[in-house]
Amino acid sequence: MKNKPLQQFSLEEITDKYIGKKGSEKRDAFENELRLDLLGEALKQTRIKQKLTQAELGKLVGVQKSQISKLENSVKDARFETVLKVFKALNTRITFKLELEETTC
């Protein structure tokens, strides 16, 4: 019995098929959530690199340890102001890239 060669797909093809095409509401929501997860992970890695516990960082920022945990694991529930305070307490500069999409009138 011969094995059939496996068919290969790009990540873009899989995402298009199972999440939705770029520009669709479902795909936009997926990509936004992914970006927020990356932000939370960046926050966690920076905190660990600076040898701070969640409680210590929370004290620097003026929030509870649980709020730091939420930021690291689910930034979508956080206030933007709190996220900025956390990065400031970590002596970290954060840069945002905004892209305006062209619309046809």
Stockholm file with secondary structure:
# STOCKHOLM 1.0

chainA/1-105         MKNKPLQQFSLEEITDKYIGKKGSEKRDAFENELRLDLLGEALKQTRIKQKLTQAELGKLVGVQKSQISKLENSVKDARFETVLKVFKALNTRITFKLELEETTC
#=GR chainA/1-105 SS CCCCCCCCCCHHHHHHHHTCCTTSHHHHHHHHHHHHHHHHHHHHHHHHHTTCCHHHHHHHHTSCHHHHHHHHHCGGGSCHHHHHHHHHHTTCCCCCCCCCCCCCC
#=GC SS_cons         CCCCCCCCCCHHHHHHHHTCCTTSHHHHHHHHHHHHHHHHHHHHHHHHHTTCCHHHHHHHHTSCHHHHHHHHHCGGGSCHHHHHHHHHHTTCCCCCCCCCCCCCC
//
